[in-house]
Amino acid sequence: MKKLYFILFLITLGLNAQETKDYSKQVVTIDSIIETLYSVISGDAGVERDWDLFKHLFHKDAKLIPSGKSKDGKHVARYITPEEYIKSSGKWLLENGFHEVELNRQTQTFGNITQVFSTYESFKSKSDAEPFMRGINSIQLMYDGERWWIINIYWMQESEKNPIPKVYLPN
C-alpha cells in the first residue's frame, strides 16, 4: 500500500512540474514584455493561445481598454480584465486567426513607471499582404523591482477620419 501511495505521489509531482512554466524571461525588460504581449495574442486560425502566459503579463488590477465609436457615434471606452478579454475575444482569435505586429514604439519612463505608444498592424494570417486594421496601443507598465507588469492597455483603431499621425509611424 505504501508503494502505491509513493507512486501516486511521484505522478502528482510530475504533473505539477509539467504544469508550472517559467515565464520570468518574458517580463524582465520592457522589450520582452511588449514582444511577448504581441506574440501571445497572435496566431493563425486553429492555433490555441497561451492564456496563462497572457495573464502572467498583467498586474492583478490591470485593465484592457478598447475605445472607439458607439452605434450612436459617441466616443466610448470599455474596461475589461485580462480574463474578460480572453472570454470575449479568445474564441474569435482561434476561429479567425489574428496577428498583431508592432510597427513603431515610443517609450517614456519616469522612475518605475513607463508609458509606451505602440503602433500596430493586424492581419488574419501571416501570409496576408495588407493589414485589415491598424491602430495604437497605449500601454502603461510598472516595474516592481523584480519584473515589469502591464497595468493598462488602452487602444484605438485607425479610421479614415482619424489616421495614425506620421510621428507614430516608422520613418
C-alpha positions in Angstrom: 0.0 0.0 0.0 2.9 2.4 0.8 4.3 1.6 -2.6 1.0 2.7 -4.2 0.9 6.0 -2.3 4.6 6.6 -3.2 3.9 6.1 -6.9 0.8 8.4 -6.8 3.0 11.0 -5.0 5.6 10.8 -7.8 2.9 11.0 -10.5 1.5 14.1 -8.8 4.9 15.7 -8.6 5.5 15.0 -12.2 2.2 16.6 -13.2 2.7 19.6 -11.1 6.2 20.1 -12.6 4.7 19.9 -16.1 2.0 22.5 -15.3 4.4 25.1 -13.8 6.0 27.2 -16.6 8.7 29.7 -16.0 7.6 33.0 -17.7 10.2 35.2 -15.9 12.2 35.9 -19.1 9.1 37.4 -20.7 8.7 40.1 -18.1 12.3 41.1 -17.3 12.5 44.1 -19.7 10.1 46.5 -21.4 11.1 45.0 -24.8 10.5 41.4 -23.6 7.0 42.1 -22.1 5.9 44.1 -25.2 7.2 41.4 -27.6 5.5 38.7 -25.5 2.2 40.7 -25.5 2.2 40.8 -29.3 3.3 37.2 -29.8 0.9 35.6 -27.2 -2.2 37.0 -28.9 -1.0 36.3 -32.4 -1.6 33.0 -34.2 -3.2 31.5 -37.3 -6.8 30.2 -37.2 -6.9 27.0 -35.2 -3.9 27.9 -33.1 -4.6 28.0 -29.3 -3.1 30.9 -27.4 -1.1 30.5 -24.2 -3.6 32.3 -22.0 -1.6 31.5 -18.8 1.3 33.5 -20.3 -1.1 36.3 -21.4 -2.4 36.6 -17.8 1.1 36.5 -16.4 1.9 39.8 -18.1 -0.7 41.7 -16.3 -0.9 43.2 -12.8 -3.8 41.7 -10.7 -5.7 45.0 -11.1 -4.9 45.6 -14.8 -7.4 46.7 -17.4 -7.6 46.4 -21.1 -9.5 49.4 -22.6 -10.6 49.2 -26.2 -12.0 52.5 -27.4 -14.0 53.6 -30.4 -17.3 54.9 -31.5 -20.6 53.6 -30.3 -23.6 53.0 -32.6 -24.8 56.5 -32.0 -21.4 58.0 -32.9 -20.1 58.8 -29.4 -16.5 58.0 -28.4 -16.5 55.3 -25.7 -14.1 53.1 -23.8 -14.8 49.7 -22.4 -12.9 48.5 -19.3 -12.2 44.8 -19.1 -9.9 42.5 -17.2 -7.5 40.1 -18.9 -9.8 37.3 -18.1 -12.8 39.1 -19.7 -10.6 39.7 -22.8 -10.0 36.0 -23.0 -13.7 35.2 -22.7 -14.8 37.8 -25.2 -12.0 37.5 -27.8 -10.4 34.1 -27.3 -12.8 32.2 -29.5 -12.7 34.8 -32.3 -8.9 34.7 -32.3 -8.9 30.9 -32.5 -11.5 30.7 -35.3 -10.3 33.6 -37.4 -6.6 33.9 -36.9 -5.0 37.1 -35.7 -1.5 38.5 -36.0 -0.8 41.9 -34.4 2.6 43.3 -35.5 4.3 46.3 -33.9 5.3 48.9 -36.4 6.7 51.6 -34.2 7.2 52.3 -30.5 7.7 55.5 -28.4 8.6 54.9 -24.8 8.7 57.3 -21.9 9.9 56.2 -18.4 9.9 58.0 -15.1 11.2 56.0 -12.1 9.4 52.7 -12.1 6.5 53.7 -14.5 6.6 53.6 -18.2 4.2 54.7 -21.0 4.5 53.0 -24.4 2.8 54.2 -27.5 2.9 51.1 -29.8 1.7 51.4 -33.3 0.4 48.1 -34.7 -1.0 46.4 -37.8 -3.3 43.5 -37.7 -3.5 40.5 -40.1 -5.7 37.4 -40.0 -2.8 35.3 -41.4 1.0 35.7 -41.6 0.7 35.5 -45.4 -1.7 38.4 -45.7 -0.1 41.2 -47.8 -2.3 44.0 -46.3 -3.4 44.6 -42.7 -7.2 44.6 -42.0 -6.7 47.1 -39.2 -4.1 49.5 -37.7 -4.0 51.4 -34.5 -2.1 52.5 -31.4 -1.8 50.6 -28.1 -1.2 52.9 -25.2 0.5 50.6 -22.7 1.2 51.6 -19.1 3.7 49.5 -17.2 5.2 49.3 -13.7 8.5 47.9 -12.6 8.1 46.5 -9.0 11.9 45.9 -8.5 11.7 42.4 -9.8 9.7 42.4 -13.0 7.6 44.5 -15.4 3.8 44.4 -15.1 1.2 45.7 -17.6 -1.1 48.0 -15.7 -3.3 49.0 -18.6 -3.6 48.7 -22.4 -5.8 51.5 -23.9 -6.1 51.2 -27.6 -7.8 52.8 -30.6 -8.1 51.7 -34.2 -7.1 53.9 -37.1 -10.0 55.2 -39.2 -10.4 57.3 -42.3 -11.4 60.3 -40.2 -8.6 59.6 -37.7 -5.5 58.3 -39.4 -2.4 57.5 -37.4 -0.1 60.6 -37.2 3.2 60.3 -39.0 5.1 60.8 -35.7 3.8 57.3 -34.6 4.7 55.5 -37.8 8.2 54.2 -38.8 10.5 56.7 -40.6 
